[in-house]
Amino acid sequence: MFLRLAQDIDADPAGLIRDYTDHTCGAAAGLARRYLGELEAGQNNAVIPTSLSAAQFNVNGAFSYLSLTNLYRWQRWCDEMARLTANDPRCSRNVESLRRPLELATLLRFRELHQAYPEYFSDYQTHQRRVANPRNEEKGILFMSNMRLKLADMSRAMPLELKAVPAERLHREFVYTAAPVADPEAAFGYAAGIKPELPLTFGIYPLLDDEWDGRSGPRHDRSLNKDEIEPGVYQLHKIPDIEVVLGTHLWFTRSWRPDLRFGGDLCRPGQDNRYDLYVSLKCDGPLFGGKATVDTVLCDQVILIKK
């Protein structure tokens, strides 16, 4: 597009898009243009928060157009585009490339998609195979999607003190981090690293409606002292009776890094959205009286129990 407009500033953008998609997608060109048009319209109309939320794939902010309904419809369109280009290897490859970002979004929301459309979104591996040879920026997305899927199985790695809680009242999340720490003692083998400090502070900060409009709900803070920490083992630390709103997020330490946004998955209009929240933390090192030589704080899962 840029090249053609540089050659002819008066060229028709719609015509250039049509020529390009006709050449690259062949028989699927019309459907490809329809998909790209909806994608662009969604991006233009989305709420754009800071990069922090965007990095966590916030489907209530920067990526609000990636709704379950849209993802399902676009996947069906991609199926049809694949059918239309099945006998044209070049166009088929181009359709696969066009579909790749959609697969990443699908994987990140797979557990919600499976609940909404169980017949279509039945096999996680099918969508994962379409992101073969992932690039570096895609590896983090695939890691998070795998973790979210594992955490959805409430029969696995649930702390002993919460095993009696009915699965339908439970919700688990993994704290977003660009560099997850491998730890064999973590619930699913990985944890998010947190800056060691005493007292160790964390808490809930809910933001209402548009999460950057300056209005906030009640916050809940925790401050752990050394005598509350058993070094070298994962412990659950409770924040009771929180109200989940659209932009609810969990922060750690004075730097507020890392943090976790989870309001969009749990906030249901007109319902009682109160939960008890448990943060699973392991502290070790001299600062906490532990045996490790280096001070570390790891979070392997966050568990919410509906009131």
ABEGO torsion letter per residue (X at the ends): XAAAAAABAABBAAAAAAAAAAAAAEAAAAAAAAAAAAAAAAAAABBBBBAAAAAAGBAABAAAABBAAAAAAAAAAAAAAAAAAAABAAAAAAAAAAAAAAAAAAAAAAAAAAAABAAABABAAAAAAABBGBBAAAAAAAAAAAAAAAAABAABGBBAAAAABBAAABBBBBBBBABBBBBAABAAGBBBBBBBBOBBBBEBBBBBEBAAAGBBBBBBBBBBBAAABBBGBBBBBBBBGBBBBAABBBBBEAAGOBBBBAAAAABBBGBBABBBBBBBBBBBEAAAGBABABBBBBBABBBBBBX
